[in-house]
Amino acid sequence: MEIIGIAGGSGSGKSTLARAVVAHEPQAAVLEIDSYYRDLSHLSLDERHAVNFDHPDAIDWELLEAHLDALRSGRSIERPVYDFATHTRMSVPSPFGAKRVVVLEGILALHPVALRDLYSLSVFVEAPRDLRVTRRVHRDVQERGRTEASVLHQVAATVEPMYAEFVEPSRTHADFIADGRADLDLTVARLFGALAA
């Protein structure tokens, strides 16, 4: 089994690239790191809203690594389902079967050494800051019921500082740098070429 790790800033085009990889390879599936946010049901809602979800500590890396090990062994996993409105895990997980290619996608995909060692290919998606912010605002307003003001506040308070501290430095670990504005078909073809090399 091949694991492709795709990292990059929020709004850079990681999810779009991951979906394009799956469209190109029928035996591929996307596993989002966002599914592995730690369950915060033990905190009050106000306390949950104060958590920095762009910091590595927000992710349950131990569970994610265990799940990747299981998939590499050909076993299915019970992927967590995260409720972004309440910052808690849903009670019923989602079955996720082993595939020929698993695309692990998230801003911090190239941060943990333990995960980087599992990848067949490490990818970092780049895009200008203005474009990343515009995409982030659109997604959070349309898909997560946020207000534009709250999204821009989060971008300034945590998204961009954590990008500078953790995400952008992980670029040095990438085998492949992708332009988040480039033609997807061309990028996917180059990515699979790099994977085969």
C-alpha positions as CSV (number, residue, x, y, z in Angstrom):
1,M,0.0,0.0,0.0
2,E,1.1,3.5,-0.8
3,I,0.5,6.5,1.5
4,I,0.7,10.0,0.0
5,G,0.9,12.7,2.6
6,I,-0.4,16.1,1.4
7,A,0.2,19.2,3.6
8,G,0.0,22.9,3.0
9,G,-1.8,25.9,4.4
10,S,-5.5,26.1,5.0
11,G,-7.1,27.0,1.7
12,S,-4.0,26.1,-0.4
13,G,-5.8,23.4,-2.4
14,K,-4.9,20.2,-0.4
15,S,-8.4,18.8,-0.4
16,T,-8.9,19.5,-4.1
17,L,-5.6,17.8,-5.0
18,A,-6.5,14.8,-2.8
19,R,-9.8,14.4,-4.5
20,A,-8.2,14.7,-7.9
21,V,-5.7,11.9,-6.9
22,V,-8.7,9.7,-6.0
23,A,-10.4,10.5,-9.2
24,H,-7.3,9.4,-11.1
25,E,-6.8,6.2,-9.1
26,P,-9.9,4.1,-8.4
27,Q,-8.1,2.1,-5.6
28,A,-7.4,5.3,-3.6
29,A,-9.2,7.0,-0.8
30,V,-8.7,10.2,1.2
31,L,-8.1,10.1,5.0
32,E,-8.5,13.6,6.5
33,I,-6.3,14.6,9.5
34,D,-9.2,16.8,10.5
35,S,-11.1,13.6,11.4
36,Y,-8.6,13.0,14.2
37,Y,-9.1,16.2,16.2
38,R,-9.2,15.2,19.9
39,D,-12.6,14.8,21.4
40,L,-13.4,17.8,23.5
41,S,-16.7,16.7,25.0
42,H,-15.2,17.0,28.5
43,L,-14.9,20.7,28.0
44,S,-17.6,23.4,28.1
45,L,-18.6,24.8,24.7
46,D,-16.8,28.1,25.5
47,E,-13.7,26.2,26.4
48,R,-13.9,24.2,23.2
49,H,-14.2,27.4,21.1
50,A,-11.0,28.7,22.8
51,V,-8.9,25.7,21.6
52,N,-6.2,26.3,19.0
53,F,-7.2,23.8,16.3
54,D,-4.2,24.8,14.1
55,H,-1.7,23.6,16.7
56,P,-0.3,20.0,16.5
57,D,-1.6,19.3,20.0
58,A,-5.2,19.4,18.7
59,I,-4.6,16.2,16.8
60,D,-4.8,12.6,18.2
61,W,-1.6,11.5,16.5
62,E,-1.4,8.2,18.4
63,L,-4.7,7.1,17.0
64,L,-3.9,8.3,13.5
65,E,-0.6,6.4,13.5
66,A,-2.3,3.3,14.8
67,H,-4.9,3.5,12.0
68,L,-2.3,4.0,9.3
69,D,-0.4,1.0,10.6
70,A,-3.6,-1.1,10.4
71,L,-4.3,0.1,6.9
72,R,-0.7,-0.8,5.8
73,S,-1.4,-4.3,7.2
74,G,-4.5,-4.6,5.1
75,R,-7.0,-4.1,7.9
76,S,-10.0,-1.8,7.9
77,I,-10.3,0.9,10.5
78,E,-13.1,2.8,12.3
79,R,-12.4,6.4,11.3
80,P,-13.6,9.0,13.7
81,V,-16.3,11.4,12.6
82,Y,-15.7,14.9,13.9
83,D,-18.5,17.4,14.5
84,F,-17.0,20.8,13.8
85,A,-20.0,22.6,15.2
86,T,-19.6,21.1,18.7
87,H,-15.9,20.1,18.5
88,T,-16.7,16.6,19.6
89,R,-16.5,13.2,18.0
90,M,-19.7,11.6,16.8
91,S,-20.6,8.4,18.7
92,V,-20.7,6.3,15.5
93,P,-17.4,6.1,13.5
94,S,-17.1,5.6,9.8
95,P,-15.7,2.3,8.3
96,F,-12.6,2.9,6.2
97,G,-11.2,-0.1,4.2
98,A,-7.6,-0.7,3.1
99,K,-6.8,0.7,-0.4
100,R,-3.9,0.5,-2.8
101,V,-3.3,4.2,-2.2
102,V,-4.3,6.2,0.9
103,V,-4.0,10.0,0.7
104,L,-3.5,11.5,4.1
105,E,-4.5,15.2,3.8
106,G,-4.2,18.0,6.4
107,I,-2.2,21.2,7.2
108,L,0.1,19.2,9.5
109,A,0.5,16.1,7.4
110,L,4.3,16.6,7.1
111,H,4.9,17.7,10.7
112,P,5.2,14.5,12.7
113,V,8.3,12.5,12.0
114,A,6.5,9.2,12.7
115,L,4.0,9.9,9.9
116,R,6.6,11.1,7.4
117,D,8.4,7.8,7.8
118,L,5.2,6.0,6.5
119,Y,4.8,8.0,3.3
120,S,5.7,6.8,-0.1
121,L,5.4,10.4,-1.2
122,S,5.3,13.7,0.7
123,V,3.5,16.6,-1.0
124,F,3.3,20.3,0.0
125,V,0.7,22.5,-1.7
126,E,1.6,26.2,-2.0
127,A,-0.7,29.1,-2.7
128,P,-0.5,32.9,-2.0
129,R,-1.8,34.0,1.4
130,D,-4.7,36.1,0.0
131,L,-6.0,33.2,-2.0
132,R,-5.7,30.8,1.0
133,V,-7.6,33.3,3.2
134,T,-10.3,33.8,0.6
135,R,-10.8,30.0,0.2
136,R,-10.8,29.5,4.0
137,V,-13.5,32.1,4.5
138,H,-15.7,30.7,1.7
139,R,-15.4,27.1,3.0
140,D,-16.1,28.0,6.7
141,V,-19.1,30.3,5.8
142,Q,-20.6,27.9,3.3
143,E,-19.9,24.5,4.9
144,R,-19.5,25.2,8.7
145,G,-22.0,27.9,9.3
146,R,-19.4,30.5,10.4
147,T,-19.5,34.2,9.9
148,E,-16.9,36.0,7.8
149,A,-15.8,38.0,10.8
150,S,-15.2,35.0,13.0
151,V,-13.2,33.2,10.3
152,L,-11.0,36.3,9.7
153,H,-10.5,36.5,13.5
154,Q,-9.4,32.9,13.6
155,V,-7.1,33.4,10.6
156,A,-5.3,36.2,12.3
157,A,-5.3,34.6,15.8
158,T,-4.2,31.0,15.0
159,V,-4.3,30.0,11.4
160,E,-1.5,32.2,10.1
161,P,0.7,32.1,13.2
162,M,0.5,28.3,13.2
163,Y,1.2,28.3,9.5
164,A,4.4,30.2,10.1
165,E,5.4,28.1,13.1
166,F,4.5,24.6,12.0
167,V,3.1,24.3,8.5
168,E,5.4,26.3,6.3
169,P,8.6,24.8,7.9
170,S,7.3,21.3,7.1
171,R,7.7,22.2,3.4
172,T,11.3,21.2,3.7
173,H,10.2,17.5,4.2
174,A,8.2,17.4,0.9
175,D,9.3,15.2,-2.0
176,F,7.0,17.2,-4.3
177,I,5.9,20.8,-4.2
178,A,2.5,21.5,-5.8
179,D,1.1,24.8,-7.0
180,G,-2.4,25.2,-5.5
181,R,-3.4,27.3,-8.6
182,A,-2.0,25.0,-11.3
183,D,-3.9,22.7,-13.6
184,L,-5.1,19.7,-11.5
185,D,-4.7,17.1,-14.3
186,L,-1.1,18.1,-14.9
187,T,-0.3,18.2,-11.1
188,V,-1.8,14.7,-10.6
189,A,0.2,13.3,-13.6
190,R,3.4,14.8,-12.2
191,L,2.6,13.5,-8.7
192,F,2.1,9.9,-10.0
193,G,5.2,10.2,-12.0
194,A,7.1,11.2,-8.8
195,L,5.5,8.3,-7.0
196,A,6.6,5.8,-9.6
197,A,10.2,7.2,-9.7
